[in-house]
């Protein structure tokens, strides 16, 4: 009965639920509103600047590692704990991110994240003890946890279906840009000065948020009809015909809000499929080892006798074309195909690095170790950037309906950051235990990611959010 009611409601999305006099779209012109308007472009750029801050924070520990350890007398274990504090804070932020974004809105959540970013960077810059930098890193991590959830959700909710994938996956491009900048600046500035420079992009997003609209879907979900209409027309352009999209959003919002919401409602059978997809992709993304290259790339290169100054900077800038390629290919080949290609290529690159360290340990052709490790890291950066880095966040922003988006988004983001903490904290110990074994383990996770995508992950390219929700939720019956 529940399925029949939902299908009936979704099938009648052409029939407005509101009276005719409140239907603002009656005078729309033929334009379908699927283009990238100036307001939509500005909104996406402002939101994505949060991911620049994310990338900057992720690469900071690799750049600051040796100087900070010397200045504060830190051991490897102490620095590993400092590096992992970002993921601990992000896990806490993930728990609250969905509820905060639903309660105060997408824009205010981004504002809140920047408050924690700024406090964290100021704390690190002024710290005189290990505890001081840990608390600052924890604050930054909390901000990252909010950003990781709210940015892809906001962009998915404001963007037409034909360009949604490209704009959401651009978050990886901004991550790479932030990572590249921090690696480059780390060659010239101390770790304290670098933490102060990190505040500049935070302030830029704070200012930019003043000039962009709130998510129309969130406004519709809380019953702010006038604001919803204004925001949608502003994003689509004055000449856009948005009647069909507006009606679909209204109807789907009302239908899904009839169901059980909240954390307990999330674990109903009808949400099992999208939940398995979201949790599975987030686990595989982090257990595949990406976090260690952002946090400890200098350690990997030092182990392989690669320059810790030139190596990280070169990797950071060379991976930018891969992030651009991912944006271009997203809505051409689709999410599923790119995920599978990314997983296979990542597996091969991790096998290359494992082989390089195996040769080094057994004194076979040791002179090739630096070259193989550098090429392996570069290849992995390309492979990961094209698919596994950004696409799980794209899919997470697409597969959950509005009534469980907060709980589901918080859960899958928590899984992401919890597994990231596990990998980030244990990596240095794994590397000491067995360098080849560490990278062979990561290669096996990438192979598993290919199988999971092949079996479980549907294609969402070119489909409206409401259509995706209807298909995934009713598919379990």
N, C-alpha and C positions, 0 to 999 in steps of 0.2 A: 504493500500500500504506500509506504514511504517513497519507494522508487517511482511508482506510478504518478504520485503527486509532483515529484521533482521533475520527471520527464514532461508531464503536462505543462508545468509552469515554464520550463525552458523552451518547449516547442512553441509557446505563444508569446515569445519575446517581442513580436511586432505590435502587440496590443498594449498601449500605454496603461499604466496602473493609475496615473494621475488624471484628474479632470482635464478636459481640452484647454480650458483657459489658463492652466498652469504649464502647458506644454510650450516651452519657449522656442521650439524648433520649427514651428509651422512656416516661417518665412525663409527657411534656409535656402541657399542657392545650391546649384548642382555639385560644386566641388565636394569631394568625399572626405576631406580633412585628413588625408593620409600623408601629407608632405611634411617636411621638416621646417616648421615655421620659425621665425626669429625668437619668439618667446619659448618655444619648445627647446630650441638649441641652447638658449641661455640657461634655461632650467636644468637641462642635462649637464652642461658644463659646470654650473655651480654645485650641483649634487656630486658630480664625479670628482670635484676638487677635494672632497673628503677622502677619496681613495688615494689621492696623491699623498695626503697626510698619513694614511695607512701604510703606503709603500715606504715613505720616509722613515716611519717608526720601525718597520720591519727590518730595514737594512742598517739601521743605526748601530746595532750591536756588533755587526761584522766590521764596520768602520772604526768603531771606538775601542774594540776589544783589547788590543795590546797596550795602548796608552792608558786606558782606564784601569786595567789590572795592575800596571806599574804604579800609577798615582795613588791608588787606594789599597795597594797590597793585597789584591784579591787572588785566591786560588782558582783553579779550573772549575772546581765544584761551585764556588761562590759566584763565578761569572756565569756558569750554566744556569744557576738559579736566577740570577738577574735577567738573563735572556728569556727564561721561561716565564718570568713575571708578567710579560705582555700577554701570554696565552692564558694565564690564570685570570688576569683582569678581564680579558676578552670573554672568557667563559662566564664570568659573573655578569658582564654586560649582555651576553647572549641570553641569559635567563630572563633578564628584564626587558630586553630590546623590543620584543613584540608587544608587550603590554604598554610600554611607554609610548611606542609609536601609535598604538590604537587610542591611547588616552589623550595625549597632547597633540597628536598629528605628526606627519612626516617631517615637516619643516622644523618644528620646535625640537624634535628629537635630534636633528642634525645640529641645531644650535647647542643643545645640551652636550653633545659629544665634543664639540669644540671647546667648551668650558673645561672639560676633563683633560683634553689634549693640552691646552695652555697651562693648566695647573701642573700637569705631569712634567712638561718640559721645563717649566720654571723650577720645579722641585729638583730635577736632575742637575740643572745648571748651578744651583746654589748648594747642592749636597756636599757635606764634609765627611760622610760616613757611608758605608755600604747600605745601611738601612734607609738612608735618605734617597739613594738612587733607586732602591727597590720599591719604595712607596711611589716615587715619581713614575717608574715603569708600570706599576700596577694601575695608576690613574690613566696613563696612556692606553693601556690594555683595555680598560673599561670603555674608553672612547672608541677604540677599534671594534669592540664587540657591538656597540650601537651602530657604527658606520657600516659594518659588514652586513647587517640586516637591512637597515633602512634605505641605503642608497639604491641597491638593486630593486627593492620593492617600490620605491618612489618612481624610479625611471620606468619600470614595467607598467605602473599604473597611469602614467601620463602620456605614454607613447603609443602611436598607432601600431597595429599588429605587423604591418609590412616592414617596419624599421625597428621594432622593439628589440630584437635579438642583437642587432649591431650596437645600439646605444647601451644596452645593459652590459654587453661584453666589453665595451670600452672601459669599464672599470679596471680591467686587467691592464689596459694600456696606461691608465693613470697610475696604477700600482707600479708598473715598470718605470714610468717616468720619475716617480718619487724615489724609487730604489736607485735609479741612475744618478739622480742629483745628489743623494746623500753619499753615494760611493765617490762621486767626483769631488764634492766639497770636503770630504774626509781627508783628501790629500793635502789640503791647505789650512784647515782649521782644527783646533783642539776639540775634544769631545764636549767641553762646556760651551764653547762658542757655537758648535754645531747644534746643540740643543736649543740655544736661543734663536738661531736662524730658522729652526723648525716652526717657530711660532708665526712666522710671516704668512705661510699658506693657510694656517688656521684662521688668522684674522681676515684673510681674503674671502674665505667661505662665509664667515659671520656677516660680512658686509653684503656679499652677493645674495644671501638668503632673503634680504629685505625686498629684492626686486623680482622674485619669482612666485608663482601661485602655489597653493597647496594642492595635494593630490585630489582630483575630482572624485575618484572612487572612495577615498576616505571621507570626503565631505558628504557623499551620498549615503555612506554607511551610518553616519551619525545624524542624518536627517536635515542637513543644512542645504536645502534645495536651491535657494537663491545663489549661495556661494558656489555650489556644484555647477550650476548653469554658467555662471560667470567664468569660472576656472576652465571649464571644458572649451568654451568658445574662445577664450584667450589663448589657450594652447593650440587650438586647431586653426585659428585665424578667422578674421571677420567674415570672409567669404565662404567659409567651409560649411558644408551640409553635414551636421552632426546628429541629425534626428535619430537615425538607426542606432548609432553608438550610444547615445544618451538613453534611449529606451532600453537597450540591451543591458546597460549598466544598472539602471533602476530595477528592472525586473529580476535580474540575477541576484542583485544585492538583497532584495526582499525575499526571494525564494530561499537563498542559503541562510539568511538570518532567522528563518523559521526553525531551522535545525538546531541541534544542541551545539552550543559554543563552549569555549573554555578548554582547559587542559584535559579534563575527564572526557568531554565529548570528542576530543581528538582521537581517542583510542576505540572508536566504533569501527566495525568491519568495513564500512563504506570508505573510510579514509586510509585503510591499510596500504593500498597500492601506492598512492602518492607519498605516504610516509616512508615506505620502504625505499622508494626512489631517492627521496631527499636525504635520509639518513645514510643510505649506502654510498651515494656520491660524495657526501661530505667526509665520511670515514676514509674512502679510497683516495680522495684528494690529498688529505694530510698524511696518511700513513705511507704515501708514495715518496715522501722525503722532500717535498718542495720547501717546507719551512726552514730546513737546515741550510739551504743555499742562501736564503736571505739573511739568516741570523749568524751563520758560521762559515761563510764562503772563504774568508781569510784562513780559517783553520784547515779547511780542505786543501786549499792551495799550498799552505805551508807544509802540510803532510806530503804533498806531491812535488815539493820543490819548485812550485810556480810562484812568481813574484806576487806578494800580498798587496802591492800597491797598484801595479799595472793590471794584474789579472782580474780582480773584482770590477775595476772601472771599465775595462774592455768588455767584460761579460754584460755589465749593466746596460751599456750603450748598444752593444751588438744584438741584444734581445729585443730592442725596440721595434725593429722591422717585423719580428714575429708577432708582437702584440697588434701591430697595425694590420698584419695579414689576417689575424683572427677576427678583427672587426669587419674586414672586407668579406671574408668567407662565410661569416656567421649565417646570414640570410640567403646565401647562395647554395651551400651544401647542407645546411641544417645542423642542429645540435648533435644529433646521434652520430652522424658520420664523422664529424670533427672529433668527438669524444673517442671514438674507436681508433682513428688514426693517431691521435695524440697519445693514447695509452700504449699502442704498439711501439711508436717511436721512443717514448719515454723508457720503456722496458729495454730497448736495444742500447740506449745511451747509458742507463744504469749498469747494464752488463759490461759495457766498455770500461766504465770506471772501476767496476769490481775486478775485471781482468787486469787493468793497469796496476792496481794495488797488489794483486796476487803476484804479478811479475816482479814488483818491487820487493815484496816480502821474501821471495825465493831467489832474488838476485839474478833474474833472467831479463836481459834487455832493459835494465833499469833506466837507460837514457831515454826510452820512449814513454816512461811514466808521466812526466810533465805534459807532453804533447797529448797523450791519450786522455788524461784527466781534464785538461783544458777543453779539448774537443768534446768530451763527454758532457761536461757542464754546459758548454755552449749549445750542444745539440739538445740536451734536456730542457734548457731554457726556452729554446724555440718550440720544441714539441709540447711542453707544458703550457706555454703561453697561447698556443693556437687552440687548445681545447680544455684540458682538465683544470686549468687555473680559473678561468672565468665562467665557463659554461655551467658548472654545478650551481653557481649563484644565479645565473639566468633561469635555470630550470626551477630552482627553489622559489624564485619570485613569481613563477608562472603557475605552478601546479596546485597551490592551496587556495580555496575559496575564502572570501572575506570573513566568514564567521569563525574560521579556525586559523586564519593566517597568522595571527599574533602568537598563538600557542605553538603551532607547527613551526613557524619561523624561528621562534626562540629555541625550540628543541633541536632542530637540525643545526642551528648555529652553535648551540652548546656542544653538540657532538663534534662539530668541526674544530672548535677551539680546545676541547678536552683532549682530542687526539693530537692536535698540534702541540699542546703542552707535553704530552707523553713523548713525542718525537723530539721536540726541542730540548727537553731536559735530559733525555737519555742519549742523545746523539754523541756527545763527546766521550761518554763511557763506552758506547758501542764501537766508536772508532778506535779506542784504545784496546778493546777486546779483539776486534778483527775488522780491519779496514775493508778487505774484500767481502767478507760476510755481510757487512753493513749495506753495501751497495747491491749485493745479490738479493738481499731481503727486499730492498726497495724495488728492484726489478720484478720480483714475484708479485708485489702489490700492483704494479702497473699492468702485469698480465691479467691479474684478477679483475682489474678495472675494465679491461677490454671485454671479458666474459660477462661481467655484470651489465655493461651497457648493451651488449648484443642481446641479452636475454630479457632485461627488465625495462630499459629506458625507451619511452616512445618519442616520436618526433613531434615537436611543438611549433616548428617554423610555420609562419603564415596563418596561425590560428588565433582567434580572440581568446582572451583570458577566460571568458565565460564558457566558450566552447570547450576549452581544455578541461575546465573544472567538471563540466557535465559528463564528458567522456571518461575521465579517470575515476570519478566517484561512482558512476553507475556501472563501470566495467567489472566490479567485483561480484555482481549478482548473476 
